[in-house]
């Protein structure tokens, strides 16, 4: 769906390989601007960004589990790397999303458009119910 509620056309969403390249730094063509805004600023954007950042670390650290060792050693060599990675992926998600918007030539403040719209709707509901 468009941000204005209309139907989505097939060209508005990147293909599989474009999506993979976009997920790891490639800039999409201008025809996908609206999709990029929804992806980086819409509902679930911080979670999607965190998954994109965590997945390569998970795969890379998963290879360490192929080394013959005890469970204690595997956990000891991967968990101290993985947990901070997950933490910073979520904590810095907004910063990463703002950067990605800027790289696409868009306003970095669009990273928060969904939250602002939710806040605006809640405020209107409150004002309608209780007045100013």
Secondary structure, DSSP 8 states (H G I E B T S, - for coil): --TTS----GGGS--HHHHHHHHTT----GGGHHHHHHHHHSTTHHHHHHHHHHHHHHHHHHHHTTS---HHHHHHHHHHHHHHHHHHHHHTHHHHHHHHHHHTTS-GGGGGHHHHHHHHHHHHHHHHHH--
